[in-house]
Amino acid sequence: MTRVLVLLATYNGEAYLKEQIDSVLAQTGVEVTVLAADDRSEDGTRSVLEGYARDPRFSYRVNAARKNFAYNFLDLVFSAGEDFDYYALCDQDDVWLPDKLERAVRLLGGLEKKRGRGGLYCSNLTVTDERLRPLCMMEDESVFQTDKRTFVFENIATGCTIVFDRPFLGQIKKYYPAGIGLHDHWLLLVAAYTADCLYDFESRILYRQHGGNVIGCNRKKWTWRNLRRFLRERGSRSVLAGELLAGYREELAEEDIARLETLRDYKRRLSCRMELLRWRGRTRQKTLFLRARAILGKL
Protein backbone atom coordinates (compact mmCIF):
# COMPACT_ATOMS: atom_id res chain seq x y z
CA MET A 1 0.00 0.00 0.00
CA THR A 2 1.15 3.56 -0.71
CA ARG A 3 2.96 5.05 2.28
CA VAL A 4 2.33 8.70 3.17
CA LEU A 5 4.19 10.69 5.83
CA VAL A 6 1.99 13.45 7.25
CA LEU A 7 3.96 16.41 8.62
CA LEU A 8 1.97 18.13 11.38
CA ALA A 9 3.08 21.49 12.84
CA THR A 10 1.51 22.57 16.12
CA TYR A 11 1.45 25.61 18.38
CA ASN A 12 -1.23 26.21 21.03
CA GLY A 13 -3.62 24.00 19.09
CA GLU A 14 -5.19 22.04 21.94
CA ALA A 15 -8.78 23.01 21.14
CA TYR A 16 -9.11 21.22 17.79
CA LEU A 17 -6.01 19.07 17.55
CA LYS A 18 -7.56 15.73 18.52
CA GLU A 19 -10.26 16.04 15.85
CA GLN A 20 -7.62 16.84 13.24
CA ILE A 21 -5.35 13.92 14.15
CA ASP A 22 -8.26 11.48 14.23
CA SER A 23 -9.23 12.49 10.70
CA VAL A 24 -5.65 11.98 9.51
CA LEU A 25 -5.32 8.53 11.04
CA ALA A 26 -8.69 7.56 9.51
CA GLN A 27 -7.51 8.15 5.92
CA THR A 28 -8.51 5.42 3.50
CA GLY A 29 -6.55 3.77 0.69
CA VAL A 30 -3.09 4.73 2.00
CA GLU A 31 -0.81 3.79 4.89
CA VAL A 32 -0.41 6.88 7.09
CA THR A 33 2.45 7.81 9.41
CA VAL A 34 2.38 11.11 11.31
CA LEU A 35 5.40 13.15 12.38
CA ALA A 36 4.53 16.22 14.47
CA ALA A 37 6.66 19.13 15.62
CA ASP A 38 5.42 21.37 18.41
CA ASP A 39 6.71 24.94 18.40
CA ARG A 40 6.83 25.20 22.22
CA SER A 41 3.09 25.41 22.90
CA GLU A 42 1.90 27.02 26.13
CA ASP A 43 -1.42 25.17 26.37
CA GLY A 44 -2.24 21.46 26.48
CA THR A 45 -1.07 20.68 22.95
CA ARG A 46 1.86 18.56 24.05
CA SER A 47 -0.40 16.46 26.28
CA VAL A 48 -2.58 15.72 23.26
CA LEU A 49 0.47 14.75 21.21
CA GLU A 50 1.77 12.55 24.01
CA GLY A 51 -1.55 10.71 24.08
CA TYR A 52 -1.20 9.78 20.41
CA ALA A 53 2.45 8.76 20.78
CA ARG A 54 1.25 5.35 21.99
CA ASP A 55 0.13 4.69 18.41
CA PRO A 56 3.06 3.27 16.37
CA ARG A 57 1.91 5.40 13.44
CA PHE A 58 2.47 8.63 15.40
CA SER A 59 5.56 10.40 16.74
CA TYR A 60 6.34 13.97 17.77
CA ARG A 61 9.11 16.27 18.90
CA VAL A 62 9.25 19.64 20.66
CA ASN A 63 11.40 22.38 19.14
CA ALA A 64 14.29 23.59 21.26
CA ALA A 65 13.27 27.19 20.48
CA ARG A 66 10.35 28.90 18.73
CA LYS A 67 10.68 28.87 14.94
CA ASN A 68 7.34 30.32 13.69
CA PHE A 69 4.91 28.26 11.68
CA ALA A 70 6.66 28.58 8.29
CA TYR A 71 10.01 27.26 9.48
CA ASN A 72 8.38 24.69 11.75
CA PHE A 73 6.89 23.20 8.59
CA LEU A 74 10.03 23.68 6.53
CA ASP A 75 12.20 21.95 9.12
CA LEU A 76 9.74 19.06 9.23
CA VAL A 77 10.14 18.70 5.47
CA PHE A 78 13.94 18.75 5.69
CA SER A 79 13.94 16.17 8.50
CA ALA A 80 11.61 13.77 6.67
CA GLY A 81 13.10 10.42 5.73
CA GLU A 82 13.06 9.38 2.10
CA ASP A 83 11.48 5.98 2.70
CA PHE A 84 7.91 7.14 2.03
CA ASP A 85 6.10 7.40 -1.29
CA TYR A 86 4.37 10.73 -0.59
CA TYR A 87 4.44 13.55 1.95
CA ALA A 88 1.57 15.76 3.15
CA LEU A 89 1.49 18.96 5.21
CA CYS A 90 -1.08 19.20 7.99
CA ASP A 91 -2.40 22.09 10.10
CA GLN A 92 -3.65 21.57 13.64
CA ASP A 93 -7.26 22.71 13.46
CA ASP A 94 -8.93 21.33 10.32
CA VAL A 95 -10.69 18.06 9.50
CA TRP A 96 -9.72 15.89 6.52
CA LEU A 97 -12.33 13.93 4.62
CA PRO A 98 -11.45 10.20 4.57
CA ASP A 99 -10.22 10.13 0.95
CA LYS A 100 -8.17 13.35 1.02
CA LEU A 101 -4.80 11.64 0.71
CA GLU A 102 -6.06 8.86 -1.55
CA ARG A 103 -7.33 11.42 -4.07
CA ALA A 104 -4.14 13.49 -3.94
CA VAL A 105 -1.94 10.42 -4.46
CA ARG A 106 -4.05 9.25 -7.38
CA LEU A 107 -3.90 12.62 -9.14
CA LEU A 108 -0.19 13.02 -8.47
CA GLY A 109 0.43 9.54 -9.81
CA GLY A 110 -1.24 10.54 -13.07
CA LEU A 111 0.76 13.75 -13.41
CA GLU A 112 3.24 13.63 -16.25
CA LYS A 113 6.41 14.67 -14.46
CA LYS A 114 8.29 16.04 -17.44
CA ARG A 115 11.41 17.15 -15.63
CA GLY A 116 11.97 14.08 -13.46
CA ARG A 117 12.04 16.13 -10.27
CA GLY A 118 8.70 15.04 -8.90
CA GLY A 119 5.43 16.86 -8.42
CA LEU A 120 3.33 18.80 -5.93
CA TYR A 121 -0.44 18.68 -5.44
CA CYS A 122 -2.58 21.38 -3.83
CA SER A 123 -6.34 21.86 -3.76
CA ASN A 124 -9.36 23.94 -2.97
CA LEU A 125 -10.76 24.07 0.58
CA THR A 126 -14.22 24.05 2.13
CA VAL A 127 -14.21 27.01 4.51
CA THR A 128 -16.19 26.33 7.70
CA ASP A 129 -16.92 28.03 10.99
CA GLU A 130 -15.48 26.69 14.24
CA ARG A 131 -18.23 24.05 14.41
CA LEU A 132 -17.36 22.81 10.91
CA ARG A 133 -20.49 24.28 9.31
CA PRO A 134 -19.60 25.01 5.66
CA LEU A 135 -19.46 28.68 4.68
CA CYS A 136 -17.99 28.77 1.18
CA MET A 137 -15.28 27.42 -1.07
CA MET A 138 -11.88 29.04 -0.69
CA GLU A 139 -11.33 29.53 -4.43
CA ASP A 140 -13.52 30.08 -7.45
CA GLU A 141 -12.66 29.22 -11.03
CA SER A 142 -10.47 32.32 -11.35
CA VAL A 143 -7.74 30.21 -9.72
CA PHE A 144 -7.16 28.69 -13.16
CA GLN A 145 -6.32 32.12 -14.59
CA THR A 146 -2.96 32.03 -12.84
CA ASP A 147 0.21 30.47 -14.19
CA LYS A 148 3.89 30.13 -13.30
CA ARG A 149 4.66 33.78 -14.09
CA THR A 150 2.09 35.05 -11.61
CA PHE A 151 2.66 32.55 -8.78
CA VAL A 152 5.35 34.88 -7.43
CA PHE A 153 2.66 37.54 -6.97
CA GLU A 154 -0.07 35.37 -5.48
CA ASN A 155 0.01 32.00 -3.76
CA ILE A 156 -2.64 29.44 -4.74
CA ALA A 157 -1.25 26.63 -2.57
CA THR A 158 -2.71 26.53 0.94
CA GLY A 159 -0.26 24.51 3.01
CA CYS A 160 -2.73 22.08 4.58
CA THR A 161 -3.70 20.82 1.10
CA ILE A 162 -0.15 20.21 -0.13
CA VAL A 163 0.95 16.67 -0.98
CA PHE A 164 4.17 15.86 -2.87
CA ASP A 165 6.10 12.79 -3.95
CA ARG A 166 9.53 11.46 -3.00
CA PRO A 167 11.41 12.94 -5.99
CA PHE A 168 10.07 16.39 -5.10
CA LEU A 169 11.24 15.95 -1.51
CA GLY A 170 14.73 15.54 -2.94
CA GLN A 171 14.23 18.64 -5.06
CA ILE A 172 13.22 20.71 -2.02
CA LYS A 173 16.17 19.47 0.03
CA LYS A 174 18.65 20.86 -2.49
CA TYR A 175 18.36 24.31 -0.91
CA TYR A 176 17.26 25.72 2.47
CA PRO A 177 15.77 29.20 1.97
CA ALA A 178 16.32 32.14 4.33
CA GLY A 179 13.82 34.78 5.35
CA ILE A 180 10.72 33.44 3.60
CA GLY A 181 7.31 34.30 5.03
CA LEU A 182 5.20 31.36 3.83
CA HIS A 183 6.42 27.79 3.45
CA ASP A 184 3.56 26.85 1.12
CA HIS A 185 4.35 29.70 -1.28
CA TRP A 186 7.99 28.55 -1.37
CA LEU A 187 7.04 24.95 -2.11
CA LEU A 188 4.67 26.06 -4.88
CA LEU A 189 7.36 28.18 -6.55
CA VAL A 190 9.97 25.42 -6.45
CA ALA A 191 7.44 23.03 -7.99
CA ALA A 192 6.18 25.45 -10.63
CA TYR A 193 9.60 26.65 -11.76
CA THR A 194 11.73 23.52 -11.39
CA ALA A 195 9.44 20.47 -11.17
CA ASP A 196 5.69 20.00 -11.77
CA CYS A 197 2.51 20.89 -9.91
CA LEU A 198 -1.25 20.55 -10.19
CA TYR A 199 -4.25 22.25 -8.61
CA ASP A 200 -7.36 20.24 -7.71
CA PHE A 201 -10.49 22.40 -7.76
CA GLU A 202 -12.36 19.87 -5.60
CA SER A 203 -12.02 20.05 -1.83
CA ARG A 204 -11.35 17.18 0.56
CA ILE A 205 -10.72 19.31 3.64
CA LEU A 206 -12.86 21.26 6.11
CA TYR A 207 -10.85 24.44 6.66
CA ARG A 208 -11.89 25.65 10.08
CA GLN A 209 -12.00 29.38 10.82
CA HIS A 210 -12.09 30.20 14.52
CA GLY A 211 -10.44 33.56 15.12
CA GLY A 212 -7.08 32.10 16.12
CA ASN A 213 -5.93 31.09 12.65
CA VAL A 214 -2.42 32.21 11.74
CA ILE A 215 -3.53 32.48 8.10
CA GLY A 216 -7.25 32.62 7.41
CA CYS A 217 -9.54 32.73 4.41
CA ASN A 218 -10.13 36.48 4.22
CA ARG A 219 -7.00 37.31 2.24
CA LYS A 220 -9.00 38.61 -0.73
CA LYS A 221 -11.18 40.99 1.29
CA TRP A 222 -10.53 44.57 2.28
CA THR A 223 -10.76 44.15 6.06
CA TRP A 224 -8.92 46.13 8.70
CA ARG A 225 -6.94 42.99 9.50
CA ASN A 226 -5.81 42.63 5.90
CA LEU A 227 -5.08 46.35 5.59
CA ARG A 228 -2.83 46.21 8.65
CA ARG A 229 -1.14 43.13 7.24
CA PHE A 230 -0.59 44.93 3.92
CA LEU A 231 0.95 47.96 5.64
CA ARG A 232 3.31 45.71 7.64
CA GLU A 233 4.52 43.81 4.57
CA ARG A 234 8.17 44.22 3.70
CA GLY A 235 8.16 42.52 0.34
CA SER A 236 8.03 38.76 0.82
CA ARG A 237 7.67 38.09 -2.91
CA SER A 238 10.99 39.70 -3.76
CA VAL A 239 12.63 37.58 -1.05
CA LEU A 240 11.08 34.44 -2.54
CA ALA A 241 12.33 35.40 -6.00
CA GLY A 242 15.84 35.96 -4.67
CA GLU A 243 15.90 32.66 -2.82
CA LEU A 244 14.61 30.77 -5.85
CA LEU A 245 17.45 32.26 -7.90
CA ALA A 246 20.00 31.46 -5.19
CA GLY A 247 18.96 27.84 -4.89
CA TYR A 248 17.87 26.81 -8.36
CA ARG A 249 19.34 29.20 -10.94
CA GLU A 250 20.92 26.39 -12.96
CA GLU A 251 17.53 24.71 -13.35
CA LEU A 252 15.62 27.83 -14.45
CA ALA A 253 14.84 28.97 -17.97
CA GLU A 254 16.58 32.18 -19.05
CA GLU A 255 13.32 34.11 -19.33
CA ASP A 256 12.34 33.02 -15.82
CA ILE A 257 15.70 34.16 -14.46
CA ALA A 258 15.19 37.59 -16.01
CA ARG A 259 11.71 37.99 -14.50
CA LEU A 260 12.80 36.79 -11.08
CA GLU A 261 15.81 39.10 -11.09
CA THR A 262 13.52 42.02 -11.87
CA LEU A 263 11.35 41.20 -8.88
CA ARG A 264 14.33 40.54 -6.62
CA ASP A 265 16.02 43.85 -7.43
CA TYR A 266 13.09 46.23 -7.86
CA LYS A 267 13.58 48.01 -4.53
CA ARG A 268 17.13 49.09 -5.31
CA ARG A 269 17.04 49.48 -9.08
CA LEU A 270 14.71 51.99 -10.70
CA SER A 271 14.82 50.15 -14.03
CA CYS A 272 13.45 47.01 -12.37
CA ARG A 273 10.69 48.95 -10.65
CA MET A 274 9.71 50.55 -13.95
CA GLU A 275 9.66 47.11 -15.56
CA LEU A 276 7.27 45.87 -12.88
CA LEU A 277 5.02 48.88 -13.44
CA ARG A 278 4.77 47.85 -17.10
CA TRP A 279 4.15 44.20 -16.27
CA ARG A 280 1.01 42.55 -17.59
CA GLY A 281 -0.05 38.96 -17.14
CA ARG A 282 -2.79 36.62 -16.05
CA THR A 283 -3.47 37.25 -12.38
CA ARG A 284 -6.55 37.60 -10.22
CA GLN A 285 -5.11 40.71 -8.60
CA LYS A 286 -5.87 43.90 -10.47
CA THR A 287 -2.93 45.27 -12.43
CA LEU A 288 -3.39 48.63 -10.65
CA PHE A 289 -3.09 46.88 -7.28
CA LEU A 290 0.13 45.14 -8.33
CA ARG A 291 1.55 48.45 -9.51
CA ALA A 292 0.65 50.02 -6.16
CA ARG A 293 2.51 47.21 -4.40
CA ALA A 294 5.55 47.85 -6.60
CA ILE A 295 5.51 51.60 -5.85
CA LEU A 296 5.12 51.04 -2.08
CA GLY A 297 7.71 48.27 -1.92
CA LYS A 298 5.16 45.61 -0.95
CA LEU A 299 6.10 42.94 -3.48
ABEGO torsion letter per residue (X at the ends): XBBBBBBBBBBGAAAAAAAAAAAAAABBGBBBBBBBBBAGBABAAAAAAAAAAABAABBBBBBABBAEAAAAAAAAAAABBAABABBBBBBAABBBBAAAAAAAAAAAAABBBAAGAEBBBBBBBBBBBAAGBBABBABBAAAAABBAAAAAABBABBAAABBBBAAAAAAAAABBBBGBABAAAAAAAAAAAABBBBBBABBABBBBBAGABABBAAAABBBAAAAAAAAABAGAAAAAAAAAAAAAAAABBAAAAAAAAAAAAAAABAAAAAAAAABBBBBABBAAAAAAAAAAGAX
